[in-house]
Amino acid sequence: MSRARPSTSDSPPPAGRPSTAGARVEGITKRFGAVQALNDVTLDLPGGSVTALMGENGAGKSTLLKILTGDHRPTRGRVLLDGRPVDLRSPADARAAGIRIIPQEPEIVPHVPVAENVYTGSLPRRAGRRLDRAELRRRITADLDRLGFADVLEPDLLGSQLTAAQRQLVEIMRALTGGNAARVIAFDEPTSSLSEHEVDALFALIDRLRDQGVAVVYVSHRMQEILRLADRIAVLRDGALVGVRDARTTTEDDLVRLMVGRDLSTMFVRRPVVGDRVVLDVRGLTTDRVRGIDLRIHAGEVVGLAGLIGAGRSELALALAGDLPVRSGSVTLDGRPLPSGNPGAVIRAGLGLAPEERKAQALFLHRTIRDNTSIAVLERLRRFRFVKRGAERDLAQEYIDRLRVRTPSIEHEVRTLSGGNQQKVVLARWLARKPKLLILDEPTRGIDVGAKAEIYRIIADLAEQGVALLVISSELPELLGLADRIVVMQNGRTTGELNRTEATEEAVLALAMADDISTSASGAAS
């Protein structure tokens, strides 16, 4: 692509698409006490156009979305729809005005089916207030077909049975069904849990919304996705709008420089430090979801675990961490058998796991950063049965400083942090524990390029200290840049292994789709 000419002016919607006024935020400033989250942001969101919103975690993207949806009121400035100011005092006001948001973390009712989750608050009723199940079935069937999700979402599945991807699709359906037609729809990291097939269905849906004249706001850290989908890209840095670019004429390097104010071409800077000592030795590990896994990781080695969604990577990590039962096989950590089915014993043996769903599986969101950092080492901080608060504060502050977590205080609740800083708190917990083996499942999911670079530095530092690392990631450039070796999984088993010099995206994908490729080849031969 050609290089964009620096400009902060907005581009009109592409020719051939409906020209509607859409929305506009004008002079928006938002302060939380002494912290200024947004500073005089003016941005048009034209109808019939996809405006991507990019920036580092903490740049102000989420705050701007919450002002659009009535969760926050601006300290100064206003929101306009079709050129007229609107007063959004609550999410109900925003929804009545036709503004919708699909959040990154879906809120699903676990014990009711998909159909009832989608129409929560607007369920069809018969006389006597009884649920009209026939009408509910008719609605959900029609809406699944209309939105293109009929083959990926079963209306009778309970909320507790849904995958992360299916929960995201339920949120999308909530936003696009019901009363007033949507005029502005914001998607916040919508593809972070979706398979390639589901991403294609989502992008087809967004294209239809754009063709209908809807103003689409799209928040993502995935550069290639943004450049593929967006018409315009608005970049926030430190709460200010620093530029709006035409997606057709900008480049990834341009966007990175706008977001972080510096060149990140040296994101992956690490030298091989693999030692001779075998830290993890897995032989024939079999669970209900993975089978016959053999894996060895040495001290100071970073092993990447690749595979498509459903390959069994996270299940392997949970089995090693003692969270899933092992049916057969053996696992040793530093030469000693690793306990099965006992996460506490596994942690004491020297293994740490930073899981994929940090909010649901790793963090106590309503507890402080101090609590979340020290939770794995409380036995070291106790005197008799009481935690020494001074020692706990010193330990938490040490690791928060070392990992450069952006927070006014370690006494802030961890839910107030950006995604990248929440991930650093998870890492701080395990660094305080000093594990022999650390498993990182999607360590940079949903965080910006600047925070990614800092996470990569932490991984390199851990390897230099002799920690063995198993990194699970769906981003192939990340694995290629970080790993000394890449092990590939498909259908619950390993299909191959590539060392750093021979690993390419094509080679990894070929192993990740080995069964599909062999089936296609045999079908063609017959």
C-alpha positions in Angstrom: 0.0 0.0 0.0 1.1 3.6 -0.6 2.0 5.7 2.3 -0.8 8.0 3.6 -0.2 11.8 3.8 -0.4 12.9 7.4 -3.8 14.4 8.1 -6.4 14.6 10.9 -9.3 15.4 8.7 -12.1 12.9 8.2 -12.7 11.2 4.9 -16.2 11.0 3.4 -17.9 7.6 3.1 -16.7 5.6 0.0 -18.5 6.3 -3.2 -21.5 4.1 -4.0 -22.6 3.6 -0.4 -25.5 5.4 1.3 -24.7 8.9 2.4 -26.2 9.4 5.9 -25.2 11.8 8.6 -24.4 9.1 11.2 -22.9 10.2 14.5 -20.3 12.7 15.7 -18.5 13.3 19.0 -17.6 16.9 19.4 -15.0 18.3 21.8 -15.4 15.3 24.1 -13.3 15.6 27.3 -13.6 13.1 30.2 -11.9 13.3 33.6 -12.0 10.7 36.4 -10.8 12.8 39.3 -7.2 13.8 38.5 -7.0 11.4 35.5 -8.0 12.8 32.1 -9.1 9.9 30.0 -10.2 11.9 26.9 -9.0 15.4 25.8 -11.1 17.4 23.3 -11.8 14.6 20.9 -13.8 15.4 17.8 -14.6 12.6 15.4 -17.2 11.9 12.7 -18.7 8.4 12.4 -20.4 8.5 9.0 -23.3 6.3 8.2 -22.5 3.7 5.5 -18.9 3.5 6.7 -16.7 1.4 9.0 -14.6 3.6 11.3 -11.9 1.6 13.0 -10.8 3.0 16.4 -7.2 2.1 17.4 -4.8 3.0 20.1 -2.8 1.5 23.0 -4.6 0.1 26.0 -5.4 3.2 28.1 -5.6 5.5 25.1 -9.2 6.3 25.7 -11.1 3.9 23.3 -13.2 2.2 25.9 -14.1 5.6 27.5 -15.2 7.0 24.2 -17.4 3.9 23.6 -18.9 4.2 27.0 -19.8 7.9 26.4 -21.5 6.8 23.1 -23.5 4.2 24.9 -24.5 6.3 27.9 -22.4 4.5 30.5 -20.3 7.7 31.1 -21.3 11.3 30.7 -18.6 13.6 29.2 -17.0 16.2 31.4 -17.2 18.5 28.4 -18.4 18.1 24.8 -21.4 16.5 23.2 -22.7 13.6 21.0 -24.7 14.3 17.8 -26.9 12.0 15.8 -27.8 13.1 12.2 -26.5 16.5 13.2 -28.7 16.9 16.3 -27.3 16.8 19.8 -28.5 13.9 22.0 -28.4 13.6 25.8 -27.3 10.1 26.6 -27.9 9.7 30.3 -28.0 5.9 30.4 -27.5 2.8 28.2 -31.3 2.8 27.8 -31.2 6.3 26.3 -28.4 5.2 23.9 -30.4 2.1 22.8 -33.5 4.1 22.3 -31.5 6.5 20.1 -30.3 3.5 18.0 -26.7 3.2 19.4 -25.5 -0.4 20.1 -22.3 -1.8 21.5 -21.0 -5.4 21.3 -18.7 -5.7 24.3 -15.5 -7.7 24.4 -16.6 -9.6 27.5 -20.1 -11.0 26.8 -22.6 -11.1 29.6 -24.5 -14.4 29.3 -27.1 -15.9 31.6 -25.7 -19.4 32.2 -28.9 -21.4 32.9 -31.1 -20.3 30.0 -30.9 -21.2 26.3 -29.5 -19.1 23.5 -32.9 -17.9 22.4 -33.8 -16.5 25.8 -30.3 -14.9 26.2 -30.8 -13.1 22.9 -34.2 -11.6 23.7 -33.6 -10.9 27.4 -35.9 -8.1 28.4 -38.2 -8.5 25.3 -39.3 -12.2 25.5 -42.6 -12.9 23.7 -45.5 -13.5 26.1 -48.9 -15.1 25.9 -51.9 -14.0 27.8 -51.2 -14.6 31.5 -47.5 -13.6 31.0 -46.5 -17.1 30.0 -43.5 -17.4 27.7 -44.6 -17.9 24.1 -42.1 -20.6 23.1 -43.5 -21.1 19.6 -43.1 -17.4 18.8 -39.6 -17.4 20.5 -38.6 -20.3 18.2 -39.9 -18.5 15.1 -38.0 -15.3 16.0 -34.7 -17.0 16.8 -34.8 -19.1 13.7 -35.5 -16.1 11.5 -32.9 -14.0 13.1 -30.2 -16.7 12.9 -30.9 -17.1 9.2 -31.0 -13.3 8.6 -27.7 -12.7 10.3 -25.9 -15.7 8.9 -25.3 -17.5 12.2 -27.6 -20.5 11.7 -24.8 -23.0 11.2 -22.7 -21.8 14.2 -25.2 -21.2 16.9 -27.8 -23.7 18.2 -30.8 -21.9 19.8 -31.4 -24.6 22.5 -27.9 -24.6 23.9 -27.6 -23.2 27.5 -25.5 -20.2 28.2 -23.2 -22.3 30.3 -22.5 -24.6 27.3 -21.5 -21.9 24.9 -17.9 -21.4 23.7 -16.3 -18.0 23.9 -17.0 -17.5 20.2 -20.7 -18.4 20.6 -21.1 -16.1 23.6 -19.7 -13.3 21.3 -22.3 -14.1 18.7 -25.1 -14.0 21.2 -24.1 -10.4 22.1 -24.0 -9.5 18.4 -27.5 -10.9 18.0 -28.8 -9.0 21.0 -27.6 -5.7 19.5 -29.1 -6.4 16.1 -32.6 -7.6 17.2 -35.5 -6.0 19.0 -37.0 -2.5 18.9 -35.5 0.6 17.2 -33.2 0.0 14.2 -29.5 0.4 14.9 -28.0 3.6 13.5 -24.6 3.3 15.2 -23.0 -0.1 16.1 -19.7 -0.4 17.9 -17.8 -3.7 17.9 -15.2 -4.0 20.7 -12.6 -6.7 19.8 -15.3 -8.9 18.3 -13.0 -11.5 16.7 -10.8 -12.2 19.7 -12.6 -15.6 20.3 -13.9 -16.4 16.8 -12.8 -19.0 14.4 -11.9 -18.1 10.8 -15.4 -19.3 9.6 -17.1 -17.2 12.2 -15.0 -14.2 11.4 -16.0 -14.4 7.7 -19.7 -14.5 8.8 -19.1 -11.4 11.0 -17.4 -9.5 8.3 -20.2 -10.3 5.8 -22.7 -9.0 8.4 -20.7 -5.8 8.9 -20.7 -5.3 5.1 -24.5 -5.6 5.1 -24.8 -3.1 7.9 -22.5 -0.7 6.0 -24.6 -1.1 2.8 -27.7 -0.3 4.9 -26.2 3.0 5.9 -25.4 2.1 9.5 -22.4 3.8 11.1 -20.1 1.0 12.3 -17.3 1.6 14.9 -14.8 -1.2 15.0 -12.2 -1.5 17.8 -9.4 -4.0 17.3 -5.7 -4.5 17.8 -5.4 -6.7 14.8 -3.8 -4.7 12.0 -4.5 -7.0 9.1 -8.2 -7.2 10.1 -8.5 -3.5 10.4 -6.9 -2.9 7.0 -9.2 -5.5 5.4 -12.4 -4.3 6.9 -12.3 -0.5 7.7 -12.9 2.5 5.5 -11.3 4.9 7.9 -9.0 4.5 10.9 -9.0 6.9 13.8 -6.1 6.7 16.2 -6.2 7.8 19.9 -3.0 8.3 22.0 -3.1 9.4 25.7 -6.8 10.4 25.4 -6.3 12.6 22.3 -7.2 12.0 18.6 -3.8 12.0 16.8 -5.0 11.2 13.3 -7.7 9.8 10.9 -6.4 7.8 8.0 -8.0 6.3 4.8 -7.6 2.6 5.3 -6.9 2.1 1.6 -3.8 4.2 1.6 -2.2 3.6 5.0 0.2 0.9 6.3 0.7 -1.0 9.5 4.0 0.9 10.2 2.1 4.2 9.9 -0.5 3.1 12.4 2.0 1.8 14.9 3.9 5.1 14.8 0.6 7.0 15.4 -0.4 4.7 18.3 2.8 4.5 20.2 4.8 7.5 18.9 7.8 5.2 18.2 9.0 2.5 15.8 8.4 -1.1 17.1 10.4 -2.9 14.4 12.5 -4.5 17.2 9.5 -6.0 19.1 11.1 -9.5 19.0 14.6 -9.0 20.5 15.8 -12.1 22.2 18.8 -14.4 21.9 18.6 -18.2 22.3 19.5 -19.2 25.9 18.3 -22.8 25.9 20.0 -24.9 28.5 20.6 -28.6 28.7 18.3 -29.2 31.7 15.0 -30.7 30.8 12.3 -28.9 32.9 9.2 -30.4 31.5 9.0 -34.0 30.1 5.6 -35.1 28.9 5.2 -38.7 27.5 2.0 -40.1 26.1 -0.3 -37.7 27.9 -4.0 -38.5 27.3 -7.1 -36.8 28.6 -10.7 -36.7 27.4 -9.7 -34.1 24.9 -6.0 -34.7 24.0 -4.2 -37.9 23.2 -0.7 -39.2 23.1 1.1 -35.9 23.7 4.9 -36.0 23.9 6.6 -32.7 24.7 9.9 -31.7 26.2 10.9 -28.1 27.3 14.4 -27.1 28.5 15.4 -24.4 30.9 15.5 -21.0 29.1 13.5 -22.4 26.1 10.4 -20.8 24.7 8.2 -23.4 23.0 5.3 -22.1 20.9 2.1 -24.2 20.8 0.2 -23.5 17.5 -3.1 -24.9 16.1 -6.5 -23.8 15.0 -9.4 -23.2 17.5 -10.4 -26.5 18.9 -7.1 -28.2 18.4 -6.7 -28.9 22.1 -4.0 -26.4 23.1 -5.8 -24.9 26.1 -7.0 -28.4 27.2 -3.3 -29.5 27.2 -2.4 -26.5 29.3 -5.2 -27.1 31.8 -4.2 -30.8 32.1 -0.6 -29.9 32.9 -1.8 -27.4 35.4 -3.9 -30.0 37.2 -7.2 -28.6 36.2 -8.3 -31.5 33.9 -7.9 -35.2 34.8 -5.2 -37.2 33.1 -6.2 -40.7 31.9 -2.8 -42.0 31.0 0.8 -40.9 30.3 3.4 -39.3 32.5 4.5 -35.8 33.3 7.7 -34.8 35.1 8.8 -31.3 36.2 12.5 -31.0 36.8 12.8 -34.8 37.0 9.9 -35.3 39.5 6.5 -36.6 38.7 3.9 -33.8 38.4 0.7 -34.4 40.4 -2.4 -34.9 38.4 -5.8 -33.3 39.2 -4.4 -31.1 42.0 -3.7 -27.5 40.9 -2.4 -26.5 44.3 0.2 -29.3 44.3 1.2 -28.4 40.7 1.8 -24.8 41.7 3.9 -25.9 44.6 5.9 -28.1 42.3 6.9 -25.1 40.2 4.4 -24.7 37.4 2.4 -21.6 36.6 -0.5 -21.0 34.1 -1.7 -17.7 32.8 -5.0 -18.8 31.2 -6.6 -17.5 28.0 -9.6 -15.9 29.8 -7.8 -13.7 32.3 -10.9 -12.0 33.6 -12.9 -15.3 34.1 -10.1 -17.6 35.0 -7.2 -15.6 36.5 -8.2 -12.3 38.1 -10.2 -11.4 41.1 -11.7 -8.3 39.4 -13.1 -6.6 42.5 -9.9 -7.1 44.6 -6.9 -4.9 44.5 -3.8 -5.2 42.4 -2.0 -6.0 45.6 -4.3 -8.9 46.4 -4.1 -10.3 42.8 -0.3 -10.1 42.8 0.3 -11.8 46.1 -2.3 -14.5 46.1 0.1 -17.2 44.9 2.7 -16.5 47.5 0.7 -15.8 50.7 2.4 -18.7 52.6 5.8 -16.8 52.2 4.2 -13.6 53.6 2.5 -15.1 56.6 3.5 -14.9 60.2 1.6 -17.6 62.0 -1.9 -17.3 60.5 -1.7 -13.6 59.5 -0.4 -12.0 56.3 2.3 -9.4 56.9 0.7 -6.4 55.1 3.9 -4.5 54.8 5.8 -7.4 53.1 2.8 -7.9 50.8 2.7 -4.3 49.7 6.5 -4.3 49.1 6.3 -7.4 47.0 3.3 -6.2 44.9 5.0 -2.8 44.4 8.2 -4.4 43.3 6.6 -6.4 40.5 4.2 -3.7 39.5 7.2 -1.4 39.1 9.3 -4.0 37.3 6.5 -4.8 34.8 5.5 -1.1 34.4 1.9 -1.6 35.2 0.1 1.7 34.7 -1.9 2.4 37.8 -2.1 5.2 40.4 -1.8 2.7 43.2 -1.5 -1.0 44.0 -4.7 -0.5 46.1 -6.8 0.1 43.0 -9.2 -2.7 41.9 -7.8 -4.7 39.1 -11.0 -4.3 37.0 -10.1 -0.6 36.5 -7.0 -1.5 34.5 -6.7 -1.8 30.8 -6.4 -5.3 29.3 -2.6 -5.1 28.8 -2.1 -4.0 32.4 -4.4 -6.7 33.7 -2.3 -9.2 31.8 0.8 -7.8 33.5 -0.8 -8.3 36.9 -1.3 -12.0 36.0 2.4 -12.2 35.0 3.4 -10.4 38.2 1.7 -13.1 40.2 3.7 -15.8 38.6 7.0 -13.9 38.6 6.5 -13.5 42.4 6.1 -17.3 42.6 9.3 -17.9 40.6 8.0 -20.9 38.6 10.3 -23.4 36.8 7.8 -23.6 34.0 5.3 -20.9 33.0 2.5 -21.6 30.5 1.1 -18.5 28.8 -2.2 -19.1 27.0 -2.9 -16.3 24.5 -0.8 -13.8 26.5 -1.4 -10.8 24.2 -5.1 -11.4 23.4 -7.0 -8.1 23.2 -4.0 -5.9 24.0 -2.3 -3.2 21.9 1.0 -3.3 20.1 2.8 -1.2 22.8 1.7 -3.6 25.6 2.6 -6.6 23.4 6.2 -5.3 23.0 6.4 -5.1 26.8 5.0 -8.6 27.2 7.5 -10.0 24.7 10.3 -8.3 26.7 9.1 -10.0 29.9 9.1 -13.4 28.1 12.6 -12.8 26.9 13.8 -11.8 30.4 12.2 -14.9 31.9 13.9 -17.2 29.4 17.3 -15.5 30.2 16.6 -16.3 33.9 16.3 -20.0 33.0 12.5 -20.3 33.2 11.0 -22.8 30.7 8.1 -21.2 28.8 5.2 -22.8 26.8 3.4 -20.0 24.8 0.0 -20.7 23.2 -1.0 -18.2 20.6 -3.3 -17.9 17.6 -1.1 -15.2 16.1 1.5 -16.9 14.0 3.9 -13.8 13.6 4.0 -13.8 17.5 5.0 -17.4 17.7 7.5 -17.1 14.9 9.1 -14.1 16.6 9.1 -15.6 20.2 9.7 -19.3 20.0 12.8 -21.4 19.8 10.5 -24.3 18.6 6.9 -24.5 17.5 4.8 -27.6 18.3 1.6 -27.8 16.2 -1.6 -29.5 17.3 -4.8 -30.6 15.5 -7.7 -32.6 16.8 -6.2 -33.2 20.2 -2.8 -34.5 19.0 0.5 -33.1 17.9 1.0 -33.1 14.1 4.6 -31.9 14.0 7.3 -29.7 15.3 9.4 -26.9 13.6 12.6 -25.3 14.9 13.2 -21.5 14.7 15.0 -21.7 11.4 12.5 -23.7 9.4 9.3 -22.3 10.9 7.1 -20.2 8.5 3.4 -19.3 8.6 2.8 -21.7 5.6 4.7 -24.6 7.3 2.8 -24.1 10.6 -0.6 -23.9 8.9 0.1 -27.0 6.9 0.7 -28.9 10.1 -2.4 -27.3 11.7 -4.6 -28.5 8.9 -2.7 -31.9 8.3 -5.9 -34.0 8.6 -7.9 -31.7 6.3 -5.1 -31.7 3.7 -4.6 -35.4 3.8 -8.4 -36.0 3.5 -8.6 -33.6 0.6 -5.6 -35.3 -1.1 -7.0 -38.8 -0.7 -10.4 -37.6 -1.9 -8.8 -36.1 -5.0 -6.8 -39.3 -5.6 -10.0 -41.4 -5.5 
